[in-house]
Amino acid sequence: MHAGDYDISTLKRDYDFTFNNVFDTMLAASALGESSLGLSTLLEKYFGIELAKKNTSVPTGGERPVKDDMLRYAQADSHFLIPLRDYLLPRLEAIGWLELVQEDTNAMAKNTLAMRPHCEDVWRIKGTRDLSPAEMSLLAELNHQRELQAQNATARRLKSLATHRWWLSPRLCPPKRSKSFPRSRSFRNTK
């Protein structure tokens, strides 16, 4: 794996995985003194392979079915990890750091905590403290509906809600409660 802490934390959370004999090519490249540690940079430097740029049309990864260019990118992203590992191993061994990198990588895999389960805590979204109770209620309902759609589509949860400010607009709030936007259980009108 390359910069595997995120992958490890999500696999621990989602599938209760444990890891042994992990090798992280980013940690290995760092130990060898590489200044640019990105996978695409290392593949280009060592093998002359240019990975296609990530397709930004699916920034959240939540669109299904996954487009062909995204599948090709993911395949290429993982396809060259074993050749890269095989290239880095003798270089680490030559400087006497192979055992240390293996220990560090396995310690990272062991000590990386499982990612916290997703929760619908809208208070964690930047800017929510400035919202009115009606806006908070709408945001909570939109977030909940987003989660339901992601689960129903067996898609991974969309993570981009916090990066967009569209939900902060008071114009989105209906003038009065409707069947489309029922009162949230979390936010009651106190009037």
PyMOL commands that set and color helices and strands:
alter all, ss='L'
color gray80, all
select helices_A, chain A and resi 5-15+25-31+39-47+68-79+81-94+98-111+122-124+128-130+133-152+161-163+166-168+170-172
alter helices_A, ss='H'
color red, helices_A
deselect
rebuild
show_as cartoon
